[in-house]
Amino acid sequence: MFKADWLSKGVKVHESAYVDEPCEIGVGSNIWHFCHVLSGARIGRNCILGQNCHIANDVAMGNNVKIQNNVSVYTGTVIEDDVFLGPSCVLTNVTNPRSQINRHSLYEKTLLRRGATVGANATIVCGTTLGRYCFVAAGSLVAKDVADYALVMGNPARQKGWMSRHGHRLPAPGPDGVMTCPETGLRYKETSPGVLRCLDLDEEATLPVDLSKGTRTYDEFKA
């Protein structure tokens, strides 16, 4: 399919990018400079692939996924809606690679659940699951599953707190166990040890439109 054909379908593909057929790209998605989307990939609506991204065969990607520059997403990776991948973060699909051993039939699944954020230069070891709205700090190495809403950092990554859906570190819980997002006022609570839930939003629903735009700058939160 020529790039003009993609444009007629509501998809922008930069002239320097390659899109191999057959593949699926949803309406409103942008494929920027020097990207390569391989055959069999499925990309949802309103996704953004920054410069020099590689999307391998049979990768499944949901809607509103934002991938920054220099990221390769390998076969075996499943990315749900609203995931953010920071610049030069690393995803893998074989735990014990050897150049002389062909493990193409042994790719491991890596699942990035809805709303997860992976910071710049972080590494996600294959076979792990990143929970909904979790936040992986820049430069971290994730070698085990991450809970919903968890903030993890370090090498190896360890949980250091909880994050709201809006990406703010939640304060210590009050006497009632409730933690409140400083931007939205949405309340969160551990419903059981290690399991955080938002008390004000349906866990299965996407973020309401009226809450999807930031209202305050980062400097305001630091003040």
PyMOL commands that set and color helices and strands:
alter all, ss='L'
color gray80, all
select helices_A, chain A and resi 3-8+104-106+209-211+218-222
alter helices_A, ss='H'
color red, helices_A
select strands_A, chain A and resi 12-13+18-19+24-25+30-31+36-37+42-43+48-49+54-55+60-61+66-67+72-73+77-79+84-85+90-91+110-112+117-118+123-124+129-130+135-136+141-142+150-153+158-162+178-180+187-192+195-198
alter strands_A, ss='S'
color yellow, strands_A
deselect
rebuild
show_as cartoon
